[in-house]
Protein backbone atom coordinates (compact mmCIF):
# COMPACT_ATOMS: atom_id res chain seq x y z
CA UNK A 1 0.00 0.00 0.00
CA UNK A 2 2.12 2.82 -1.24
CA UNK A 3 1.55 6.34 -0.02
CA UNK A 4 -0.22 5.34 3.20
CA UNK A 5 1.16 6.77 6.40
CA UNK A 6 1.71 3.91 8.82
CA UNK A 7 2.84 5.98 11.78
CA UNK A 8 2.81 9.61 12.73
CA UNK A 9 4.84 11.50 15.28
CA UNK A 10 3.08 12.74 18.38
CA UNK A 11 2.82 16.45 19.10
CA UNK A 12 5.51 16.04 21.78
CA UNK A 13 7.85 14.36 19.28
CA UNK A 14 7.26 17.17 16.77
CA UNK A 15 7.94 19.79 19.46
CA UNK A 16 11.12 17.98 20.52
CA UNK A 17 12.32 17.85 16.90
CA UNK A 18 11.72 21.60 16.60
CA UNK A 19 13.52 22.37 19.88
CA UNK A 20 16.62 20.30 19.11
CA UNK A 21 18.07 23.11 16.99
CA UNK A 22 17.59 25.81 19.62
CA UNK A 23 18.45 24.10 22.91
CA UNK A 24 21.85 25.09 24.24
CA UNK A 25 23.85 25.09 27.46
CA UNK A 26 22.38 28.42 28.61
CA UNK A 27 18.77 27.54 27.78
CA UNK A 28 16.14 28.10 30.45
CA UNK A 29 13.10 25.90 29.83
CA UNK A 30 9.61 25.78 31.31
CA UNK A 31 7.57 22.60 31.46
CA UNK A 32 4.14 23.95 32.43
CA UNK A 33 2.60 20.48 32.63
CA UNK A 34 5.20 18.23 34.26
CA UNK A 35 3.08 15.09 34.05
CA UNK A 36 5.48 12.15 34.14
CA UNK A 37 8.47 14.35 33.34
CA UNK A 38 9.12 13.37 29.72
CA UNK A 39 9.56 16.92 28.46
CA UNK A 40 11.65 17.96 31.46
CA UNK A 41 13.88 14.92 30.91
CA UNK A 42 14.18 15.87 27.23
CA UNK A 43 15.34 19.38 28.17
CA UNK A 44 17.87 18.07 30.66
CA UNK A 45 19.15 15.40 28.28
CA UNK A 46 19.75 18.08 25.65
CA UNK A 47 21.88 20.37 27.82
CA UNK A 48 19.35 22.92 29.09
CA UNK A 49 20.90 24.92 31.93
CA UNK A 50 17.69 25.16 33.97
CA UNK A 51 14.26 23.57 33.80
CA UNK A 52 11.31 24.94 35.73
CA UNK A 53 8.49 22.39 35.86
CA UNK A 54 5.02 22.78 37.32
CA UNK A 55 2.42 20.16 38.18
CA UNK A 56 -0.88 20.62 40.02
CA UNK A 57 -1.69 16.92 40.49
CA UNK A 58 0.10 15.56 43.57
CA UNK A 59 0.19 11.98 42.23
CA UNK A 60 1.91 13.01 38.99
CA UNK A 61 4.30 15.26 40.86
CA UNK A 62 5.30 12.40 43.16
CA UNK A 63 5.69 9.98 40.23
CA UNK A 64 7.88 12.51 38.36
CA UNK A 65 10.07 13.13 41.39
CA UNK A 66 10.58 9.40 41.78
CA UNK A 67 11.52 8.97 38.11
CA UNK A 68 13.93 11.92 38.09
CA UNK A 69 16.00 10.73 41.05
N, C-alpha and C positions, 0 to 999 in steps of 0.2 A: 504494500500500500504506500506508494510514493506520495510525498507531499503532506502526509498526515503527521501532526505533532504528537509524539508519544509521551513527552514529558515537558513540563514548563517549570521555570524557576518560580519560587515563591517571591512575594514582595520583599521579604527580608533578604533573600539571596540577591535580588536585583539591587536593593539598597547597599548591600555589602560590596557588590561589584562596583557600584558608583563611587563608594567611599574609599576604595583601595588606592585610588590615584591621589587622594587629598590627605590621607592620614599621614602624620609625621610625628617626630619625637616631641614636638611642643604642642601637639593637638590637645585640646580640652573638649571632651565629649560629654553629652548628656543623654542618658537613657531614661526617658520619662515614664517608661513602663517596664520596669526591671523584669517582671515575670520570672522565668527560670534562669535569667542571666545570660542568654545566648548572645545578645547584642553587646552587652558589657564585656563579655569574654572576647568577642570579636575585636572590640576596640583595644583591649589590653594586649591581645595576641599580635596586633598590628601596630604596636609601639606608641599608642596614645599616652601622653604624659599623665593625664588625669581623666578619670571617668566619674561623673556624678550620676548616680542611679536612684530612682525613686520608685517605691512600690507602696500601695495603700492596703494590699491584702496581706495580713500577717503570715498566713500559711506560705504564700509565694516568697515573701521576704525571707522567712526562715529556711525554705528549701534552697533559695539562691545563696544565702550565706553558707549553708552546708556544702554546696557544690563548689564555691569559690575558695574554700580553705583546704 
